[in-house]
Amino acid sequence: MVLSGIVLLSFSELSAENVVFVIFGLLAISIMFAFQFRDHLIVSIESEDSGSDNNG
């Protein structure tokens, strides 16, 4: 991914302050993805529940 490449590049010239910004940036990105993924999971689970029972 492009993001991981950018993060790796930024890691090559890090100071203590930059570490904090990188960590918070990654946290914000992962939280946004988590919310989108969670909504997608909830929708797929609900559609499965409304369908037939295929737990085998």
C-alpha positions in Angstrom: 0.0 0.0 0.0 1.1 3.6 -0.6 0.3 4.5 3.0 2.7 1.9 4.4 5.4 3.2 2.1 4.9 6.7 3.3 4.9 5.5 6.9 8.2 3.6 6.3 9.7 6.7 4.7 8.7 8.8 7.7 10.2 6.3 10.1 13.6 6.8 8.5 13.8 10.3 9.9 12.0 10.3 13.2 12.2 12.4 16.3 10.3 12.0 19.5 7.6 14.5 18.4 7.2 12.8 14.9 6.7 9.4 16.6 3.6 10.9 18.4 2.2 12.4 15.2 2.7 9.2 13.3 1.1 7.1 16.0 -1.9 9.4 16.3 -2.2 9.5 12.5 -2.2 5.7 12.3 -4.7 5.6 15.1 -7.1 8.0 13.3 -6.7 6.0 10.0 -7.3 2.7 11.7 -10.3 4.0 13.6 -11.9 5.3 10.4 -11.3 1.9 8.7 -12.6 0.1 11.8 -15.9 2.1 11.7 -16.3 1.5 8.0 -15.5 -2.2 8.4 -17.8 -2.6 11.4 -20.7 -1.0 9.5 -20.0 -3.4 6.6 -19.9 -6.4 8.9 -23.1 -5.3 10.7 -24.9 -5.0 7.3 -23.6 -8.4 6.1 -24.5 -10.1 9.4 -28.0 -8.6 9.3 -28.6 -9.7 5.7 -27.4 -13.2 6.7 -29.8 -13.3 9.7 -32.7 -12.3 7.5 -31.9 -15.1 5.1 -32.1 -18.8 5.6 -30.2 -20.6 8.4 -27.1 -22.0 6.9 -24.8 -22.6 9.9 -23.5 -25.9 8.7 
